[in-house]
Amino acid sequence: MKLERILPFARTLLDRSVAIGDIAIDATMGNGHDTVYLANLVGNEGKVYSFDIQDEAMLATKKRLAEQSLSDRVILTKIGHEHVGSIIPKDLHGHVKGAIFNLGYLPGGDKTIVTNAATTISAVEQIFEMLAPEGIIILVIYHGHAEGAAEKDELLQFVENFNQEKAHVLQYQFINQKNNPPFIIALEKR
């Protein structure tokens, strides 16, 4: 297949936006895969701020970071991403190069603990203000469950009305696949 699948495409976007020495955000640390990926992109000179509300996410991410000796590049925060504005130091606002959200629930975790549109939109608005020009926010939207479908609908309405003078907004998805496959929304600051 020549077309990039959803998660590899998300990483392609991160690769184009985040470099050594940069500041990045994993708004939904989950099992730590994106946190580790971002930590490798920012190198020793950069920093990743990673958010989740679940103990299992913190433990899994800490383990992955320790296995690759990346812990010193990451600030793990056991708090919802809607509080990102109070966690990222003010002197870094305007310097964030990339952020990623994997919405839905923790893979292998409690499926009753899910992201929701209100907190996600709040986090996106806050992070957008922290972005450097050409910085990017990537939302990987999993909508194969009732809460995910509701979040998807509200997020699409939000991004479709985003001021085009402030951001380019992209939707990347496969439209002929069964079972509500995930898709990407990306916002690049102008």
C-alpha positions as CSV (number, residue, x, y, z in Angstrom):
1,M,0.0,0.0,0.0
2,K,1.4,3.4,-1.0
3,L,-1.0,5.5,1.1
4,E,0.2,6.1,4.6
5,R,-2.0,4.5,7.3
6,I,-3.4,6.8,10.0
7,L,-0.8,6.4,12.7
8,P,2.2,6.5,10.4
9,F,0.8,9.6,8.8
10,A,0.4,11.2,12.2
11,R,4.1,10.5,12.8
12,T,5.0,12.0,9.4
13,L,3.3,15.2,10.4
14,L,5.2,15.2,13.7
15,D,8.5,14.5,11.9
16,R,7.9,17.6,9.8
17,S,7.1,19.8,12.8
18,V,9.2,18.7,15.7
19,A,13.0,18.7,15.8
20,I,15.9,18.6,18.3
21,G,15.6,21.2,21.0
22,D,11.9,21.7,20.5
23,I,8.9,21.6,22.9
24,A,6.2,19.1,22.2
25,I,3.0,17.9,23.9
26,D,1.4,14.4,24.2
27,A,-2.0,15.4,25.4
28,T,-3.1,11.8,25.9
29,M,-0.1,9.7,27.0
30,G,-1.9,6.4,27.0
31,N,0.6,3.6,26.9
32,G,3.5,6.0,26.1
33,H,4.1,5.4,22.5
34,D,3.7,9.0,21.3
35,T,5.5,10.3,24.4
36,V,8.6,8.1,23.5
37,Y,8.3,9.1,19.8
38,L,8.3,12.8,20.7
39,A,11.1,12.4,23.2
40,N,13.3,11.0,20.5
41,L,12.4,13.9,18.2
42,V,13.2,16.6,20.7
43,G,16.5,15.1,21.8
44,N,18.4,16.0,25.0
45,E,17.9,19.7,24.4
46,G,14.1,19.6,24.0
47,K,11.2,18.7,26.3
48,V,7.9,16.8,26.0
49,Y,5.0,17.5,28.3
50,S,2.7,14.4,28.6
51,F,-0.8,14.3,30.1
52,D,-3.1,11.5,31.3
53,I,-5.5,11.0,34.2
54,Q,-4.9,7.2,34.7
55,D,-2.3,5.5,36.9
56,E,-1.9,2.7,34.3
57,A,-0.9,5.3,31.6
58,M,1.7,6.9,33.9
59,L,3.2,3.5,34.8
60,A,3.3,2.2,31.2
61,T,4.8,5.5,30.0
62,K,7.4,5.7,32.7
63,K,8.5,2.1,31.9
64,R,8.8,2.8,28.2
65,L,10.8,6.0,28.8
66,A,13.1,4.3,31.3
67,E,13.8,1.4,28.9
68,Q,15.1,3.9,26.4
69,S,16.8,6.3,28.8
70,L,14.5,9.1,27.8
71,S,12.9,10.0,31.2
72,D,14.9,13.3,31.5
73,R,13.3,14.6,28.3
74,V,9.7,14.3,29.5
75,I,7.5,15.9,32.1
76,L,4.7,13.4,33.0
77,T,1.6,15.0,34.4
78,K,-1.3,13.0,36.0
79,I,-3.9,15.6,35.1
80,G,-6.4,16.1,32.3
81,H,-5.2,17.8,29.1
82,E,-7.7,20.6,29.7
83,H,-5.3,21.9,32.3
84,V,-2.4,22.2,29.8
85,G,-2.3,26.0,30.1
86,S,-1.5,25.9,33.8
87,I,1.3,23.2,33.3
88,I,3.3,24.4,30.4
89,P,5.5,27.3,31.6
90,K,4.5,30.7,30.3
91,D,8.0,31.3,28.8
92,L,7.4,28.3,26.5
93,H,4.0,29.7,25.2
94,G,4.5,30.5,21.5
95,H,7.3,27.9,21.2
96,V,5.5,24.6,21.1
97,K,6.1,22.9,17.8
98,G,3.8,19.9,18.0
99,A,1.1,18.2,20.0
100,I,-0.8,15.0,19.5
101,F,-4.0,13.6,20.9
102,N,-5.1,9.9,20.6
103,L,-8.7,10.2,21.6
104,G,-11.0,7.6,23.0
105,Y,-9.9,5.3,25.8
106,L,-6.7,3.7,27.0
107,P,-5.9,0.6,24.9
108,G,-6.1,-2.3,27.2
109,G,-7.5,-0.1,30.0
110,D,-10.9,0.8,31.5
111,K,-13.2,1.5,28.5
112,T,-15.5,3.6,30.6
113,I,-12.8,6.3,31.0
114,V,-12.9,8.2,27.8
115,T,-11.9,11.6,26.4
116,N,-14.7,14.0,25.7
117,A,-15.3,17.0,23.4
118,A,-15.5,19.7,26.0
119,T,-12.1,18.9,27.6
120,T,-10.5,18.1,24.2
121,I,-11.6,21.4,22.6
122,S,-10.4,23.3,25.7
123,A,-7.0,21.7,25.4
124,V,-6.8,22.3,21.6
125,E,-7.7,26.0,22.2
126,Q,-5.0,26.4,24.9
127,I,-2.3,24.5,22.9
128,F,-3.1,26.4,19.7
129,E,-2.2,29.6,21.6
130,M,1.1,28.0,22.7
131,L,2.1,26.9,19.2
132,A,4.9,28.5,17.3
133,P,4.1,29.6,13.7
134,E,3.8,26.4,11.6
135,G,3.4,24.4,14.8
136,I,0.9,21.5,14.6
137,I,-1.8,19.8,16.6
138,I,-2.8,16.3,15.6
139,L,-6.0,14.7,16.7
140,V,-6.3,11.0,16.1
141,I,-10.0,10.4,16.5
142,Y,-11.3,7.0,17.4
143,H,-15.1,7.0,17.0
144,G,-16.1,3.4,17.1
145,H,-17.9,3.7,20.4
146,A,-20.8,5.9,21.5
147,E,-18.7,8.5,23.4
148,G,-16.2,8.6,20.6
149,A,-18.9,9.2,18.0
150,A,-20.3,12.1,20.1
151,E,-16.8,13.6,20.6
152,K,-16.1,13.2,16.8
153,D,-19.2,15.2,15.9
154,E,-18.4,18.1,18.2
155,L,-14.7,18.2,17.2
156,L,-15.6,18.3,13.5
157,Q,-18.0,21.2,14.1
158,F,-15.3,23.0,16.1
159,V,-12.5,22.5,13.5
160,E,-14.7,23.2,10.4
161,N,-15.4,26.6,11.9
162,F,-11.8,27.3,12.9
163,N,-10.6,30.7,11.5
164,Q,-8.8,30.0,8.3
165,E,-6.7,33.1,8.8
166,K,-5.2,31.5,12.0
167,A,-4.8,27.8,10.9
168,H,-4.8,25.3,8.1
169,V,-7.0,22.4,9.1
170,L,-6.6,19.0,7.4
171,Q,-8.8,15.8,7.7
172,Y,-7.1,12.6,6.7
173,Q,-9.1,9.4,6.6
174,F,-9.9,6.3,4.6
175,I,-13.5,6.5,3.6
176,N,-14.3,3.0,2.4
177,Q,-13.2,1.0,5.4
178,K,-15.6,-0.8,7.8
179,N,-16.0,-0.5,11.6
180,N,-15.5,3.3,12.0
181,P,-11.7,3.4,11.4
182,P,-9.8,6.2,13.1
183,F,-8.9,9.4,11.3
184,I,-6.8,12.5,11.7
185,I,-7.5,16.1,12.1
186,A,-4.4,18.3,12.0
187,L,-4.3,22.0,12.7
188,E,-1.2,24.0,11.5
189,K,-0.8,27.5,12.9
190,R,-0.3,30.2,10.3
